[in-house]
Amino acid sequence: MGIAVLHELGADGPNDPLFRALTVKGGLRSYPAKRERGKKMRPGSLNERLQHLAEQAGVPYIDNNKVISHSWRAGANADMARGVSLTERNMFGRWSPGSTTADTVYDRPHGIREGDPLDKIPQFGGTARAVVAAARAEPPTE
């Protein structure tokens, strides 16, 4: 579900989760106030949703690997590895400081190539990779 849809549903507050479960009719699923996960989706639901979107985008597989929700973590790390330090990737990937997991387990550069199908997915008025490249080109603000 996109941010615009969250806005329409009144679920785009600063502390609301980005990924939310919906009812069959398209409304927000409600949960008991004491629910431990709060309003967040179950990981399995998130994985099912991502696979559905990947199929709609025509990229259910990348380099013969089925797209799964964990692909976001590996893919983000592979993109960041081209210019972001291991220390920063550990922070962004929520790995322990000093961990080499980002380089040993999540180093999957095979998805970075010319003609990447993910380049076709628009995000914030351009392709996701173009937005990342533009952000990297801007001087850091403090």
N, C-alpha and C positions, 0 to 999 in steps of 0.2 A: 504494500500500500504506500502510496506516495505521500509526501509532506502536505500537499494540497488537500488530499483526502482526510488526513488527520486534522487539518484546520477545519474542514467542513464538519467533521464529527465533534469538534471542540476538544480534541485530544492532542493538541500541539503545544501544551504548556512546557516551560523549561525543564520540569522534572518528570514529564511524561515519557515513557519508553517510546523509541522510534518504531519498534515492531510490536504490533498489537494483534490479538486474535479477534476475528470478526464472527458474527452470527451468520447463519445461512442467508439471511435477508440483507446482509451488508452493514449491520450496526455493530457497535463495539460490544464485545462479549463482556459481561459483567461477572465479577468474582466476589466472594465473601470478603469483607474487610480484613479478616484475619489470615487471608491466604498468604503463605510464606513468600511466594514469587511475586506478590503484588499484581500488577497489571501486565507483567511481561509474559510473552509467549513461551510455551514449552520449546526446548531446543528441537525436538522432532518436528513440531509445526513449522518452525523457522526453516528447517532443512527442506520440508515438503514444499514450502512456498518458494524458496530459492530454486528448487529443481523445476517447478512449474514455470517460473519466470525465465529460466535458462532455456527451457524447451520452446517457450513462446518467442524468445529471441533467436532461436535457431542454433543455439550452442549448448546442447545438453551434455556434450563431451568436449573437453579441451585436451589435445594430445592424447587421445584414447582413454582419458580419465573422466569418469562421471563427475559433473559439477555437484559439489556438496557444500553445506554451510561452512565447513572448515576450509574450503577453497578460498574464502574471503581472507582468512588469516594468512595462508601461504601466499596468495596472490599479492596482498598488500606488502608483505615482507619482500617478495621478489621485486616489486616495483621500487620499494624504498632502498633496497640493497644497492641500487644504481646511484646512490649519492647521499644516503643517510647513514650515519655511523651506527655500529652495532649497539653502542650505549643507548642511542635514541630509539632504535628499533626494539630493544628490550623494553624500554619504557612504553612505547606505543603498542607493542604486542603483549604487554603485561607479562613478560618473562622476568625472571629474577635478574637484578643487576649482576653483570659479569657472566651471565649464562651465554653459552654458544649455540643454544637450541635454534636460534634464528638462522644461523649459518649451516648447521649440521642437519637439522630435521626439516626446516621450512625453506631451505634454499632450493627453489624450483624455477630456475631461469628458463626452462623449456617453454614456458608460456609467453615469454617476452620475445617477440619476433615481429618482423614486418608483416602486415596484413592480419594482425591480431583481430579476431572477430569481435572482441570486446571494444575495439575502437569505434564500432558502429553504434554503440549505446550512448544516446545523448544524456548529458548530465550538466545541470547548471548552465544551459545555453550552449554547450559544446560537448565534444567527446570527453569522457572521463580523463583520458591520458593528456589531452590538451589542457584541461583545467589544472591537472597536477603540474604539468610543465610550466604553465603560466605562474602558478603559485611559487614554484621553485625559483623562477626568474626574478620575482619581486624581492627587494631587500627586506630583511626581517624588521618587524616593527616591535617596539618595546613599550 
